[in-house]
Amino acid sequence: MTLALEVEEVFAVGGVLSRAADQFMPRSGQTEMALAVARAIEGAYPLVVEASTGVGKTFSYLVPALLSGERVLLSTATKALQDQLFGRDLPRLVEALGLPVQTALLKGRASYLCLHRMEMARQEAYLPDGVSVRALARIEEWSKVTRTGDLAELPGLDERSPMIPLVTSTRENCLGGTCPRFKACHVNLARRDAMAADVVVINHHLFFADLAVRESGVAELLPSVRIAIFDEAHQLNETGVQFLGTNLTTAQLLDFARDMLATGLQLARGLVDWQEVVSAVEHAARELRLCAGKQYPGTKLRWVGECPEGLNTVEWKSALEAVYASCEQACAALDTVSEIAPDFGRLHERAMELAGRSHSFVNACQPGCVRWADVGTQLRLVESPLDISKAMKSKVLSTAGDSAKSWIFTSATLGDDDKLSWFTQPCGLEHAEVLRVGSPFDYQRQAAVYVPQGFPKPGDAAHTVQVAASAARWSRQLGGRTMVLTTTLRALRAIGDSLREAFLNSADMEILVQGAMPKRLLIERFREGSASGGKGCVLVASASFWEGIDVPGDALQLVIIDKLPFPPPNDPLAEARAKLLEAQGRSSFNDYFLPEAAVALKQGAGRLIRRESDEGILVVCDSRLATMGYGRRLLRALPPMKRLMSEDELMERLQALTRTCTRDCLQT
């Protein structure tokens, strides 16, 4: 029996899935995707699948992958999705199919407790601000009972905790085989489990980090894996360019200086003037940051000449050369004590790498790359390729010396044309087979879209004021259950502040703003808003909240997008990509900015309808969607929702949702 026939039987009425799961209902789109994945596995060719919300793409790729009987690599976008796939979806399906499959979870170093660094932290004479001895003691207690060392298992540990860098390792500070706790190392144990497993779950960051430096253990897995599946693949290109270029940050320099001082004073006090060596690195890092001056946090400075735009060339080059010189001085100092402990050998390697990076930024940018400086509390220098196509073709899709592989790429949003060019071109997948599977949801009945007219232009300061005032009016009618998605952090702050003021003395409404608490807690509080019958909630968010947020049911029934999510034209990476297209005789607007906006808009709209029973309204506060010619293309990219033509229609629809929710609450 072919793999495709086996897959078809599993998804059929009365098949394995319908017997194993009470909630399972056969869906033609889910079966269509599963069969396409099965054919790609049997035929050993790359497949790109855009599977709209509700298709059930996870089972569509897992079933044929598991039934293939081969080793499989599964990669998803975030560690949270990794945990969900490994802890919930995979076990359920393995049990349902009755397969003797061994699975493993593999994350990056920063996810695992480093026993050696934990012990070093306890011996330090001081701990950084915000890190208490009690917090360290709590981790030490947990370290005695954990099997995996995965910090995600530790209850109440904020992912932003300043404790985490002290008790985890990085590629730069890991001692490898010379570490005194090497045998018990959680990172190595996780890699060992991965090498022995039939199915290994990783994330995109780990995958590309390995392509860049071949350090995470994925490189050892790839030769033995013929089937690789990338879920949430729309993030691949942007994730990849982060790792395939060169980065140097003042935070890296200061962390290195801190580690060098702590290790030097602990293991080789008096042999080197550690204060002097460390002070030189710290001073050079701070002087480099000062060169960038006062900038709005998150500012990206173009860097097409000898220094970033608007900075003094002489001062900049001098500061960069001082960084290089201080790292070279650190190399010389560490070389004199390298035989005392393996820690010094690793520090020496870090010093050499930092010196090399700083020296590369003194030289001209590499062809085919773009360079810029990110300015915040710290300064980050970046040199990045424009896309990942070259790396994918040479390091991933190449079959030279190996048997042909089956690479599957899937997401709910991969483009707005039949060829899914937005995704396939920058990822080097122009010749892959492409499949688009529509959603099973009845969007005409379940959802509506409204584009208000008469709003100020998006670039006008009054536009944000109008969005905030309207969001207050609409969410008040609905009793909360509203998510406001902004395209900039500036708009996030302005709208959040306005809504807090509008509901300052309200006993019925709570305004949640991104950054006020960890993302996971924000989402949990928002979900509880309606379910608990307490205060209604409005969540104002940007960036990562546009995707990957699942709030089904009545808790979210209104999504407001402040304006069309075009890439910032002055963003160095966007600008370089646009210039490349223009040089090729293509339209940067039609071939880059418009597809980018279409995909982002689809992602934002995708927060609204998550189940067959959901109902809701999408409001896009940008009249260009209705008045400009390209607006039709963007509207076509959205699910086929009912169009509301006036605010009166919007308020009627909101009232209907309010009545429905009230009735449901009374019944429960």
C-alpha positions in Angstrom: 0.0 0.0 0.0 1.3 3.4 -0.9 1.8 6.1 1.8 -0.9 8.2 0.1 -3.5 5.4 0.5 -2.5 4.8 4.2 -2.9 8.6 4.8 -6.3 8.6 3.1 -7.6 5.8 5.3 -6.5 7.6 8.5 -8.4 10.7 7.6 -11.5 8.9 6.2 -14.9 8.7 8.0 -14.6 5.9 10.5 -10.8 6.0 10.2 -8.2 6.1 13.0 -8.6 9.8 13.7 -12.3 9.7 14.0 -12.1 6.7 16.4 -9.4 8.3 18.5 -10.7 11.8 18.8 -14.3 12.7 19.7 -13.9 16.2 18.2 -12.5 15.0 14.9 -14.4 15.8 11.7 -13.1 14.9 8.3 -12.3 18.0 6.3 -11.6 17.9 2.6 -8.8 20.6 2.9 -7.0 18.7 5.6 -7.1 15.5 3.6 -6.0 17.3 0.5 -2.9 18.7 2.3 -2.1 15.4 3.9 -2.1 13.6 0.6 0.1 16.3 -1.0 2.6 15.9 1.9 2.5 12.1 1.4 3.2 12.5 -2.3 6.1 14.8 -1.6 7.6 12.4 0.8 7.3 9.5 -1.6 8.5 11.6 -4.6 11.3 13.3 -2.6 10.7 16.9 -3.7 10.0 20.2 -1.9 6.4 21.2 -1.2 5.0 24.6 -0.1 1.5 24.6 1.3 -0.5 27.6 2.4 -3.2 26.1 4.6 -5.7 28.7 5.8 -6.9 28.9 9.4 -9.0 26.0 10.4 -7.6 23.5 7.9 -5.8 21.5 10.7 -2.4 21.6 9.0 -0.6 20.1 12.0 -2.3 16.7 11.6 -2.0 17.1 7.8 1.8 17.0 7.9 2.2 14.8 11.1 0.2 11.8 9.9 2.1 11.2 6.6 5.4 12.0 8.3 4.8 9.5 11.1 3.4 6.8 8.7 6.5 7.1 6.5 8.5 5.2 9.0 11.5 7.5 8.5 13.4 10.0 10.7 11.7 13.4 10.6 12.8 16.9 11.6 10.0 19.2 12.6 10.7 22.9 12.9 8.3 25.6 14.1 8.6 29.3 14.8 8.7 29.7 18.6 9.7 27.7 21.7 6.0 27.9 22.8 4.8 26.3 19.6 7.6 23.7 20.0 6.4 22.8 23.4 2.8 22.5 22.1 3.8 20.3 19.2 6.0 18.1 21.4 3.9 18.0 24.5 0.4 17.8 23.0 0.0 17.2 19.3 2.7 14.5 18.7 1.8 12.3 21.7 -1.9 12.3 20.8 -1.2 11.3 17.3 1.5 8.7 18.1 -0.9 7.1 20.5 -3.8 7.2 18.0 -1.7 5.6 15.2 -0.3 3.1 17.6 3.3 3.6 16.3 6.5 2.8 18.3 8.0 6.2 17.7 10.6 7.9 19.8 10.3 11.7 19.9 12.8 14.3 21.2 12.7 18.1 21.8 15.8 20.2 21.1 16.1 23.9 21.9 18.9 26.4 21.9 21.4 26.7 24.7 19.6 29.6 26.3 16.7 27.3 27.1 18.7 24.9 29.3 20.1 25.3 32.8 24.0 25.3 32.7 25.1 23.6 35.9 28.6 25.1 35.8 27.4 28.7 35.4 24.9 28.2 38.1 27.7 27.2 40.5 29.8 30.2 39.3 26.9 32.6 39.9 26.7 31.3 43.5 30.4 32.0 44.1 30.3 35.5 42.7 30.7 38.3 45.3 27.8 40.3 43.7 24.8 39.7 41.6 23.4 42.2 39.1 20.5 44.5 39.9 17.2 42.7 40.0 18.8 39.2 40.7 18.3 38.0 44.3 20.0 35.2 46.2 16.5 33.8 46.8 15.9 33.5 43.0 19.1 31.7 42.6 18.3 29.3 45.4 15.0 28.5 43.8 16.7 27.5 40.6 19.3 25.4 42.6 16.4 23.5 44.3 14.8 22.9 40.9 18.1 21.7 39.4 18.1 18.7 41.8 14.8 17.3 40.4 14.7 18.3 36.7 15.5 15.7 34.2 15.7 17.9 31.1 17.0 21.2 32.6 14.5 23.1 30.3 13.8 26.4 32.1 10.3 26.4 30.6 9.5 23.8 33.2 10.3 26.1 36.1 7.0 27.7 37.3 6.9 31.5 37.6 10.2 32.2 35.9 9.8 35.2 33.7 11.4 34.8 30.3 12.8 38.4 30.8 14.4 37.6 34.2 18.0 38.9 34.5 18.7 35.6 36.3 18.5 33.6 33.0 21.8 34.8 31.5 23.6 33.9 34.7 22.5 30.2 34.7 22.5 29.5 31.0 25.4 29.2 28.5 25.9 30.7 25.1 28.0 29.5 22.2 30.6 32.1 23.3 31.0 31.1 27.0 30.3 27.3 26.9 33.4 25.3 27.9 32.4 22.3 25.9 34.3 19.0 26.7 36.5 20.8 29.2 33.6 21.8 31.4 33.7 20.2 34.9 30.0 19.4 34.6 30.2 18.1 31.0 28.8 14.7 31.7 25.7 16.1 33.4 25.2 18.9 30.8 21.5 19.3 29.9 22.4 20.6 26.4 24.4 17.6 25.6 21.8 15.2 27.0 19.1 16.9 24.9 21.3 16.4 21.8 22.0 12.8 22.7 18.2 12.2 22.9 17.7 14.0 19.6 20.3 11.8 17.8 18.5 8.6 19.0 14.9 9.8 18.2 12.7 9.1 15.2 11.1 12.6 15.3 13.0 15.6 16.5 11.2 18.9 17.2 13.3 22.1 16.8 12.6 25.8 16.1 13.6 28.0 13.2 16.1 30.0 15.3 18.0 26.9 16.2 18.0 25.7 12.6 19.5 28.8 11.2 21.9 29.3 14.1 23.3 25.9 13.1 23.5 26.8 9.4 25.5 29.9 10.4 27.9 28.4 13.0 27.1 24.6 13.0 27.0 24.5 16.7 23.6 23.6 17.9 23.6 19.9 17.0 21.2 20.2 14.1 24.1 19.7 11.6 24.7 16.3 13.0 21.0 15.4 12.5 20.5 16.6 9.0 22.5 13.9 7.1 20.4 11.2 8.7 17.1 13.0 8.1 15.4 12.8 4.7 12.1 14.5 5.7 12.1 18.0 7.2 8.9 20.0 7.9 8.8 23.7 8.6 5.6 24.9 10.2 4.9 28.7 10.5 7.2 28.9 7.5 6.3 32.5 6.8 8.9 33.5 9.4 11.8 31.6 7.8 13.2 34.4 5.7 13.3 37.0 8.4 14.6 34.5 11.0 17.3 33.3 8.6 18.7 36.7 7.8 19.2 37.4 11.5 21.6 34.5 11.7 23.3 34.4 8.3 24.9 37.7 8.7 27.3 39.3 11.2 26.3 41.0 14.5 28.2 42.9 17.1 26.5 44.5 20.1 27.7 46.6 23.0 25.8 44.1 25.2 28.1 41.2 23.9 31.1 43.3 24.8 29.9 44.2 28.2 28.9 40.6 29.0 32.3 39.4 27.9 33.9 42.0 30.1 31.8 40.9 33.1 32.6 37.2 32.6 36.3 38.0 32.2 36.4 40.0 35.4 34.5 37.4 37.4 36.6 34.5 36.1 39.9 36.4 36.4 39.4 37.4 40.0 38.2 34.0 41.0 40.8 31.8 39.2 43.8 34.0 38.5 43.7 37.0 40.9 47.0 38.9 40.8 48.3 37.3 37.6 46.8 39.9 35.4 45.5 43.4 36.1 41.9 42.3 35.3 40.4 45.7 36.2 42.5 47.4 33.6 41.9 44.9 30.8 38.1 44.8 31.6 37.9 48.6 31.9 39.3 49.0 28.4 36.7 46.8 26.9 33.9 48.4 28.8 35.1 51.9 28.0 35.4 51.1 24.3 31.9 49.6 24.2 30.3 52.7 25.9 32.2 55.1 23.7 30.9 53.2 20.6 27.4 53.5 22.0 27.9 57.2 22.7 28.9 57.8 19.0 25.3 56.9 18.0 24.0 59.8 20.2 20.4 60.1 21.4 18.1 58.3 19.1 14.5 57.2 19.4 14.6 53.6 20.8 14.5 51.1 18.0 16.0 53.5 15.5 17.8 51.9 12.6 20.6 54.0 11.0 21.5 53.3 7.4 25.1 52.4 6.8 26.1 52.7 3.2 29.4 54.5 3.6 32.2 54.4 6.2 29.9 55.0 9.1 26.1 55.0 9.9 24.1 57.9 8.6 24.3 61.1 10.5 27.3 60.1 12.7 30.8 61.6 12.7 33.0 59.4 10.5 36.3 60.1 12.4 34.7 59.5 15.8 33.0 56.3 14.6 36.1 54.8 13.1 38.1 55.7 16.1 35.5 54.1 18.5 35.4 50.9 16.4 39.2 50.6 16.3 39.2 51.1 20.1 36.8 48.1 20.4 39.2 46.1 18.3 42.2 47.1 20.2 40.6 46.4 23.6 39.6 42.9 22.4 43.2 42.3 21.2 44.5 43.4 24.6 42.1 41.0 26.3 43.4 38.2 24.0 46.9 38.9 25.0 46.0 38.9 28.7 44.0 35.7 28.5 46.7 34.0 26.6 49.0 34.3 29.6 46.6 32.3 31.9 45.0 30.0 29.3 46.6 26.9 30.9 45.1 27.5 34.4 41.5 26.7 33.6 39.4 25.9 30.5 37.3 29.0 31.3 40.2 31.1 30.1 40.6 29.2 26.9 36.9 29.9 26.1 37.2 33.5 27.0 40.2 33.8 24.7 38.1 32.4 21.8 35.4 34.9 22.6 37.9 37.8 22.6 39.2 36.7 19.2 35.7 36.4 17.8 34.7 39.9 19.1 37.9 41.3 17.7 37.2 39.7 14.3 33.7 41.1 14.2 34.7 44.6 15.1 37.5 44.5 12.5 34.9 43.3 9.8 32.8 46.4 10.5 35.8 48.6 10.0 36.0 47.2 6.4 33.4 47.7 3.6 30.1 45.8 3.6 30.2 42.4 1.7 28.5 42.3 -1.7 24.9 41.2 -1.6 24.5 42.3 2.0 23.1 45.4 3.7 24.5 47.0 6.9 22.9 49.1 9.6 23.0 50.1 13.2 20.2 49.4 15.7 20.1 52.0 18.4 18.5 51.5 21.8 19.9 51.2 25.3 22.6 49.1 23.7 24.0 49.4 20.1 23.8 46.6 17.6 25.8 46.6 14.4 24.3 44.3 11.7 25.5 43.1 8.3 22.8 40.9 6.8 22.1 39.1 3.5 18.9 40.4 1.7 17.3 37.0 1.9 18.1 33.3 2.6 17.8 32.0 -1.0 21.5 31.4 -1.5 22.0 29.7 1.9 18.9 27.5 1.4 19.9 26.4 -2.1 23.5 25.6 -1.1 23.1 24.3 2.4 19.5 22.9 2.6 18.0 22.1 -0.7 21.2 20.8 -2.4 21.1 17.0 -2.9 24.8 16.8 -3.9 26.2 13.6 -2.4 22.9 12.7 -0.7 19.7 11.1 -1.6 16.9 13.5 -2.6 15.1 15.0 0.4 11.5 15.9 1.1 11.3 19.4 2.5 7.8 20.6 3.4 7.0 24.3 4.2 3.6 25.3 5.5 1.8 28.3 7.1 -1.6 30.0 7.0 -0.1 32.9 5.1 2.6 32.6 2.5 1.7 35.2 -0.1 -1.2 36.8 -2.1 -0.6 35.2 -5.5 -1.0 31.6 -6.8 2.7 31.0 -6.9 3.2 32.3 -3.3 6.1 34.3 -4.6 6.3 36.4 -1.4 7.6 33.2 0.3 9.1 31.1 -2.5 11.5 33.6 -4.1 13.4 34.8 -1.0 13.6 31.2 0.2 15.0 29.8 -3.0 11.9 27.7 -3.6 10.8 28.9 -7.0 10.7 25.4 -8.4 8.9 23.8 -5.5 5.4 22.4 -5.8 2.9 24.8 -4.5 -0.6 24.1 -2.9 -3.1 26.6 -1.5 -5.8 25.1 0.7 -8.8 27.3 1.6 -10.4 27.7 5.1 -13.4 25.6 6.0 -14.9 28.6 7.9 -18.0 30.4 6.7 -16.5 33.9 6.8 -19.5 35.5 5.1 -21.6 34.4 8.1 -19.0 34.5 10.9 -17.1 37.7 10.2 -17.4 41.2 8.8 -14.8 43.8 7.8 -15.2 47.6 8.1 -13.0 50.4 6.7 -14.1 53.7 8.3 -14.1 56.7 6.0 -13.2 60.3 7.0 -10.3 59.3 9.2 -7.2 61.5 9.0 -4.4 60.2 6.8 -2.3 57.5 8.4 0.8 59.8 8.6 -1.2 62.5 10.4 -0.8 62.7 14.2 -4.5 63.1 14.5 -5.0 59.6 12.9 -3.7 57.8 16.1 -6.0 60.0 18.2 -9.0 59.1 16.1 -8.1 55.4 16.2 -8.0 55.5 20.0 -11.3 57.4 20.4 -13.0 55.0 18.0 -11.6 52.0 19.7 -12.9 53.3 23.0 -16.4 53.8 21.6 -16.6 50.4 19.8 -15.1 48.3 22.7 -17.4 50.0 25.1 -20.4 48.8 23.1 -19.0 45.3 23.0 -18.0 45.2 26.6 -14.3 44.6 25.9 -13.3 41.5 23.9 -11.2 43.8 21.6 -7.7 43.6 20.3 -6.0 46.7 18.9 -3.1 45.9 16.6 -0.7 48.7 15.8 2.0 48.9 13.2 4.4 50.9 15.3 5.5 51.0 19.0 4.8 54.8 19.0 1.2 54.1 18.1 1.0 51.3 20.7 2.0 53.7 23.5 -0.2 56.5 22.3 -3.3 54.4 21.8 -2.7 52.5 25.1 -2.4 55.7 27.0 -5.5 57.2 25.5 -7.6 54.1 26.2 -6.3 53.9 29.8 -7.4 57.5 30.2 -10.8 56.9 28.6 -11.5 54.0 31.0 -9.7 55.5 34.0 -12.6 55.2 36.4 -14.3 52.3 34.8 -15.2 49.3 37.0 -16.1 47.3 33.9 -13.1 47.6 31.6 -9.4 46.7 31.9 -6.9 48.0 29.3 -4.0 45.7 28.7 -0.9 47.1 26.9 2.0 45.1 25.5 5.1 45.4 27.7 3.1 45.8 30.9 3.6 42.1 31.7 5.0 39.1 29.9 3.2 38.1 26.7 2.0 34.8 28.1 0.4 36.5 31.1 -1.2 39.2 28.9 -2.9 36.6 26.7 -4.1 34.6 29.7 -5.6 37.7 31.4 -7.2 38.7 28.1 -8.8 35.3 27.7 -10.1 35.4 31.2 -11.7 38.8 30.7 -15.0 37.6 29.2 -14.9 34.0 30.4 -14.9 35.0 34.1 -17.8 37.4 33.8 -15.6 40.1 35.3 -14.1 43.1 33.7 -14.1 43.3 29.9 -10.6 43.6 28.3 -9.0 45.6 25.5 -5.6 44.4 24.5 -3.3 46.9 22.7 -0.4 45.3 21.1 2.1 45.3 18.2 4.9 43.3 16.6 4.7 39.6 17.6 1.0 39.8 18.6 0.0 40.0 15.0 0.5 36.3 14.7 0.5 33.1 16.7 -2.1 34.4 19.2 -5.1 32.0 19.6 -8.1 33.4 21.5 -11.1 31.4 20.4 -14.7 31.9 21.5 -16.3 35.1 22.8 -13.1 36.4 24.5 -12.1 38.1 21.2 -14.8 39.5 18.8 -13.3 42.7 17.5 -9.9 43.2 16.0 -8.9 46.8 15.1 -5.8 47.4 12.9 -4.6 51.0 13.1 -3.3 51.2 9.5 -2.0 49.1 6.6 1.1 47.3 7.7 3.6 48.4 4.9 7.2 47.9 5.8 8.8 51.2 6.9 10.4 52.6 3.7 13.4 53.9 5.7 14.1 50.5 7.2 17.6 49.7 5.8 16.7 46.1 4.9 13.4 47.1 3.2 15.2 49.9 1.4 18.0 47.6 0.1 15.5 45.0 -1.1 13.5 47.7 -2.8 16.6 49.1 -4.6 17.6 45.6 -5.7 14.1 45.1 -7.3 14.3 48.5 -9.0 17.8 47.7 -10.4 16.2 44.5 -11.9 13.6 46.6 -13.7 10.8 45.5 -11.3 8.4 47.6 -9.2 9.5 47.7 -5.5 5.9 48.7 -4.5 4.1 45.9 -6.4 6.7 43.2 -5.9 7.8 44.0 -2.3 5.9 46.5 -0.3 2.4 45.4 -1.4 2.9 41.6 -0.8 4.6 42.4 2.5 1.5 44.4 3.6 -0.9 41.7 2.3 0.8 38.9 4.3 0.9 41.0 7.5 -2.7 42.1 7.1 -3.7 38.4 6.7 -1.8 37.5 9.8 -3.5 40.3 11.8 -6.9 39.4 10.5 -6.2 35.7 11.4 -6.5 36.5 15.1 -10.3 37.0 14.7 -11.9 33.7 13.7 -10.2 30.6 15.2 -13.1 28.1 15.3 -16.2 27.2 13.3 -18.4 28.8 16.1 -16.5 32.1 16.3 -18.0 35.4 15.2 -16.4 38.8 15.0 -15.5 42.0 13.2 -12.3 43.3 11.6 -11.8 47.0 11.4 -9.0 48.5 9.4 -8.6 52.2 10.2 -7.0 53.1 6.9 -9.2 54.6 4.1 -6.5 53.6 1.5 -8.0 50.1 1.7 -11.2 51.5 0.1 -10.0 54.4 -2.0 -6.7 53.3 -3.6 -6.4 50.9 -6.5 -4.1 48.6 -4.6 -6.7 48.3 -1.9 -8.6 45.8 -3.9 -5.5 43.5 -4.0 -5.2 43.8 -0.2 -8.9 43.1 0.3 -8.7 40.0 -1.8 -5.9 38.8 0.4 -8.3 38.8 3.4 -10.8 36.0 4.1 -14.1 36.6 2.2 -15.8 38.5 5.1 -19.1 40.5 4.8 -18.3 44.1 4.0 -19.9 46.8 6.4 -20.3 50.2 4.7 -21.0 52.5 7.6 -20.4 53.0 11.3 -24.2 52.5 11.9 -23.8 49.0 10.4 -20.8 48.4 12.5 -22.6 49.4 15.7 -25.6 47.1 14.8 -23.2 44.2 14.3 -21.5 44.9 17.6 -24.9 45.1 19.4 -25.8 41.7 17.9 -22.6 40.2 19.1 -23.2 41.7 22.6 -26.7 40.2 22.7 -25.4 36.8 21.6 -22.7 36.8 24.2 -25.1 37.9 27.0 -27.5 35.1 26.1 -24.7 32.6 26.1 -23.4 33.8 29.4 -26.9 33.5 31.0 -27.3 30.0 29.7 -24.0 28.9 31.2 
